[in-house]
Amino acid sequence: MAERFTNKAIIVTGAGNGMGRASALAFAREGGGVAVADINEADGLGTVRQIADAGGRAIFVQCDVTKSADVQRLVAATVDAFGGVDVLHNNAGVVTYGTVVDMPEEDWDRVLAINLKGAFLTCKYAIPEMRKRGGGAIVNTASVQAFATQQMVAAYAASKSAIVSFTMSTSVATVSRPARSRLGSLSSAVLSGPEAHTSAHCQSGGHSPQAPRRPEYSSTEKTGVGGARWMPSAASAAAGRAAYTRTSGE
Ligand SMILES: NC(=O)c1ccc[n+]([C@@H]2O[C@H](COP(=O)([O-])OP(=O)(O)OC[C@H]3O[C@@H](n4cnc5c(N)ncnc54)[C@H](O)[C@@H]3O)[C@@H](O)[C@H]2O)c1
């Protein structure tokens, strides 16, 4: 297989489990040096071990994406280990369930802090490093909940809609620079199975306990790249998808 990320430096947040771990493993398989960032040390080190066992390159950085100092340390460690930052996958995310009336204020703050502020902080400190390398790519994990939501997930849905808007705004600001950059958000429906760990996450206010146990990948689409115009269509939103129209950019 062609190694599309040879000599590339990649940060994946929330890479200790689920889709973040799958993303980190995939980047490493393609030759990238991966900074595995997670708040959970044991899980993050588990991902690094899997990458090393497969012959890949990875470091673990314990990082709470809501904390500015942690994120700055993550970016600095990535530069030290791999020479810069080329790709950022903002994957860390949590969900809690409850009505707006019943939801503790702390839950709202925590979901918004991890899912939204975390992406702001990583972009804030990674983009200057990408510019030094002439450009980079950022993927912000959103959710189908940004477009076709349900009851009891108001904070999560709000955070994921905001991630889509954040990505659009950041792409306009970033892509208008001479440096070559690409940004996108990824919206998926409920995932579970070997590459999408859910059980621990459910217990700690994570994804739906009703998530199917068998591997499933219902719908995932890119919702934007580069300085594109974004047009979620009513039909596709109703189908739980995000349409994407690219009018400019790469
Ligand atoms: N699993 C799904 O069905 C699904 C569907 C749509 C979108 N998503 C989104 O995809 C992403 C990954 O989901 P998943 O199910 O693989 O998650 P997961 O629960 O399996 O893994 C999330 C990881 O993030 C880490 N994390 C939590 N808080 C953190 C913090 N403050 N700082 C750093 N790391 C932190 C956890 O330790 C964990 O390793 C999330 O953004 C989620 O919202 C998931």
The ligand as a MOL file (V3000), in Angstrom:
LIG
                    3D

  0  0  0     0  0            999 V3000
M  V30 BEGIN CTAB
M  V30 COUNTS 44 48 0 0 0
M  V30 BEGIN ATOM
M  V30 1 N -19.3900 6.5810 18.2250 0
M  V30 2 C -20.3610 7.1670 17.5180 0
M  V30 3 O -21.3960 6.5710 17.2360 0
M  V30 4 C -20.1800 8.5770 17.0170 0
M  V30 5 C -21.0990 9.1150 16.0970 0
M  V30 6 C -20.9270 10.4210 15.6230 0
M  V30 7 C -19.8670 11.1760 16.0560 0
M  V30 8 N -19.0120 10.6400 16.9660 0 CHG=1
M  V30 9 C -17.8980 11.4830 17.4210 0
M  V30 10 O -16.6940 10.8270 17.0950 0
M  V30 11 C -15.7040 11.1140 18.0740 0
M  V30 12 C -15.1590 9.8170 18.6670 0
M  V30 13 O -16.2360 9.0560 19.1880 0
M  V30 14 P -15.9840 7.6030 19.8110 0
M  V30 15 O -17.3120 6.9500 19.9710 0
M  V30 16 O -14.9260 6.9190 19.0410 0 CHG=-1
M  V30 17 O -15.4750 8.0260 21.2710 0
M  V30 18 P -14.8400 7.1370 22.4500 0
M  V30 19 O -15.6180 7.4030 23.6790 0
M  V30 20 O -14.6680 5.7270 22.0350 0
M  V30 21 O -13.3880 7.8100 22.5960 0
M  V30 22 C -13.2600 9.1740 22.9570 0
M  V30 23 C -11.8520 9.3770 23.4820 0
M  V30 24 O -11.7370 10.7630 23.8430 0
M  V30 25 C -11.0160 10.8350 25.0610 0
M  V30 26 N -11.3460 12.0870 25.7580 0
M  V30 27 C -12.4640 12.3990 26.4470 0
M  V30 28 N -12.3570 13.6240 26.9710 0
M  V30 29 C -11.1330 14.1000 26.6020 0
M  V30 30 C -10.4440 15.3110 26.8370 0
M  V30 31 N -10.9800 16.2750 27.6020 0
M  V30 32 N -9.2190 15.4780 26.3090 0
M  V30 33 C -8.6510 14.4990 25.5620 0
M  V30 34 N -9.2590 13.3190 25.3100 0
M  V30 35 C -10.4830 13.1230 25.8260 0
M  V30 36 C -11.4700 9.6070 25.8540 0
M  V30 37 O -10.5410 9.2690 26.8860 0
M  V30 38 C -11.5520 8.5630 24.7520 0
M  V30 39 O -10.3360 7.8560 24.5890 0
M  V30 40 C -16.3830 12.0340 19.0960 0
M  V30 41 O -16.1230 13.3770 18.7650 0
M  V30 42 C -17.8380 11.7120 18.9060 0
M  V30 43 O -18.6780 12.7660 19.3280 0
M  V30 44 C -19.1370 9.3670 17.4520 0
M  V30 END ATOM
M  V30 BEGIN BOND
M  V30 1 1 1 2
M  V30 2 2 2 3
M  V30 3 1 2 4
M  V30 4 1 4 5
M  V30 5 2 4 44
M  V30 6 2 5 6
M  V30 7 1 6 7
M  V30 8 2 7 8
M  V30 9 1 8 9
M  V30 10 1 8 44
M  V30 11 1 9 10
M  V30 12 1 9 42
M  V30 13 1 10 11
M  V30 14 1 11 12
M  V30 15 1 11 40
M  V30 16 1 12 13
M  V30 17 1 13 14
M  V30 18 2 14 15
M  V30 19 1 14 16
M  V30 20 1 14 17
M  V30 21 1 17 18
M  V30 22 2 18 19
M  V30 23 1 18 20
M  V30 24 1 18 21
M  V30 25 1 21 22
M  V30 26 1 22 23
M  V30 27 1 23 24
M  V30 28 1 23 38
M  V30 29 1 24 25
M  V30 30 1 25 26
M  V30 31 1 25 36
M  V30 32 1 26 27
M  V30 33 1 26 35
M  V30 34 2 27 28
M  V30 35 1 28 29
M  V30 36 1 29 30
M  V30 37 2 29 35
M  V30 38 1 30 31
M  V30 39 2 30 32
M  V30 40 1 32 33
M  V30 41 2 33 34
M  V30 42 1 34 35
M  V30 43 1 36 37
M  V30 44 1 36 38
M  V30 45 1 38 39
M  V30 46 1 40 41
M  V30 47 1 40 42
M  V30 48 1 42 43
M  V30 END BOND
M  V30 END CTAB
M  END
